[in-house]
Amino acid sequence: MSDNLNLNVQFNLFLDSIFSIYSNLLNIEGKDISFLNNDHRDDIGSVMSKEFVRIADRMMYSNLNIFFHIYLKICDKLKRQEKISEAENYLFSKINSINIYHYTSMFNFQNILKSRQLWFSSFDSMNDSEEGKFLKNYIHEVYFRDKFKTADNVPSLKKLEEYEKKLYSISFSTEADDSSQWDRYGDKGCGVCIVFSFKAFSQFFYNQFRFFETSPILYFSYLDKLEHNFLLDCQIASVFNYISQPETLIEKLSHYAIFVKNQTFFHESELRLTVDFSKFEQEKIINAIPANLYKIESNKFKLNLLNWCKFKRLDINPFVSLFDKIIIGPCSKTSAGDIKKILKNHGIKTVAVEKSNSTLVNKY
């Protein structure tokens, strides 16, 4: 317990140190920051300040998992009605203004609209063969290694895979119009990219039952899996308060497994929305949610967005509320007019449509 508390203290100090560097780059405390949105100011001081802000923004985007924890701390301050600094306000506004991008095929896009469903993929269908396995090995070989003198005392993690099978996720990127993701996930550039507002998306999926969890991916090299990783140790530290409760320990660890990924995928800048199917089942048993809210089919958790709105008592078209823009793939022959017609047929008339600026060529 004391080790975990110590890690929590260290992690908070680390977050404070990172934010201090970020805040110094912004250098906006007590200053007029209107220049941040003024493209016509070109004096040397303004140009230099803007460049520092760009560096700060890039620092945030490149380390989104870390800055997301700082963002959550700011959210807690606001809930407690505490005053926040100008730098904290800037970061809070910046993350809330982030757009997140979901690259997919035209076929899947039209099926989403037709079925009114959002599809979450099962954990074992991810494109990183070590997902889940890595965290399990890391805990056994590194985290437990220093806590238990003999192998006989090490808690079993055999059930971790069972819990992981109850988790489904949908992936997004903070990288706009990214050629590699058009190629990998956007049907070789022939699909579409659905653009969401992070703030609207988070609010839409917030609920008192905590079915959903949103987090940026934590990346690091699997080559270092036998060495302690400070960020991972800190983030899983609180879980080990349940070391004497194996079932609870495994359940909570499974939620971290889905947010850890190989450093080689770093360029994707991924953020995931994860659903815990077991919680849906628990609530369904006590009749807290309707049976038509979701279904499991072909390794997919399919959430009916219209029924989700009814469940949350929202009198809205979920796609109008969630979709910020549709980007047509660089290799697609589909026109903006075609996409607007498809959207209109599903009652969506106000979502912008544009063509990708990527120069990706489909050679297949």
Secondary structure, 3 states (H helix, E strand, C coil): CHHHHHHHHHHHHHHHHHHHHHHHHHCCCCCCCHHHHCCCCCCHHHHHHHHHHHHHHHHHHHCHHHHHHHHHHHHHHHHCCCCCCHHHHHHHHHHHCCEEEEEECHHHHHHHHHHCEEEEEEHHHCCCCCCCHHHHHHHHHHHCCCCCCCHHHCCCCCCHHHHHCCEEEEEEECCCCCHHHHHHHCHHHCCEEEEEEHHHHHHHHCCCCCCEEEEECEEECHHHCCCCCHHHHHHHHHHHHHCCCHHHHHHHHHHHHCCEEEHHHHHHCEEEEEEEHHHHHHHHHCCCCCHHHEEEECCEEEEEHHHHHHHCCCCCCHHHHHEEEEEECCCCCCCHHHHHHHHHHCCCCCCEEEECCCCCCCCC
